[in-house]
Amino acid sequence: MAPSNFEHVVRSIASDTNTPAETVSKMYADVWAEYSDGARVLDYLTVLVTKRVRENLRSVSKDRH
């Protein structure tokens, strides 16, 4: 993923979920590593990783309430 696209996605998720960008960046990198390990097709990885990070953050948010 291009660095500028990565930064844009992280900023967008952070803004939408009211989560610090550093936290989102770490989660994104972790999920990216998990999903890309052994993957042969990376075309939709950005979409899948973004979706998983948003779901994880929603889950954490619900657990706090």
C-alpha positions in Angstrom: 0.0 0.0 0.0 1.3 3.5 -0.9 2.3 5.5 2.2 -0.1 8.4 1.4 -3.0 6.0 0.9 -2.1 4.3 4.2 -2.0 7.6 6.0 -5.3 8.7 4.4 -7.1 5.4 5.5 -5.7 5.6 9.0 -6.8 9.3 9.4 -10.2 8.5 8.0 -10.7 5.6 10.4 -9.4 7.6 13.4 -11.7 10.4 12.6 -14.8 8.2 12.1 -14.2 6.2 15.2 -12.8 9.0 17.5 -9.7 6.9 18.0 -6.1 8.2 18.2 -4.3 7.8 14.8 -1.5 6.1 16.5 -3.8 3.4 17.8 -5.5 3.0 14.4 -2.1 2.8 12.7 -0.9 0.0 15.0 -4.1 -1.9 14.6 -4.0 -1.5 10.8 -0.4 -2.7 10.6 -1.2 -5.7 12.7 -4.3 -6.7 10.7 -2.4 -6.0 7.4 0.4 -8.4 8.5 -2.1 -11.0 9.5 -4.1 -10.8 6.3 -1.1 -10.5 3.9 0.8 -13.4 5.4 0.8 -16.0 2.6 -1.7 -14.1 0.5 -1.3 -14.5 -3.2 -3.8 -11.9 -4.2 -3.5 -8.5 -2.6 -6.0 -6.5 -4.7 -8.7 -6.1 -2.1 -6.5 -6.3 1.0 -6.9 -2.6 1.8 -10.7 -2.9 1.8 -10.6 -6.1 3.9 -8.1 -4.7 6.4 -10.0 -1.4 6.7 -13.3 -3.2 7.3 -11.7 -5.4 10.0 -10.1 -2.5 11.8 -13.4 -0.5 11.9 -15.2 -3.6 13.2 -12.5 -4.1 15.9 -12.8 -0.5 17.0 -16.6 -0.7 17.1 -16.4 -3.8 19.2 -14.0 -2.1 21.6 -16.3 0.9 21.8 -19.3 -1.2 22.6 -17.4 -3.1 25.3 -16.6 0.2 27.0 -20.3 1.2 27.3 
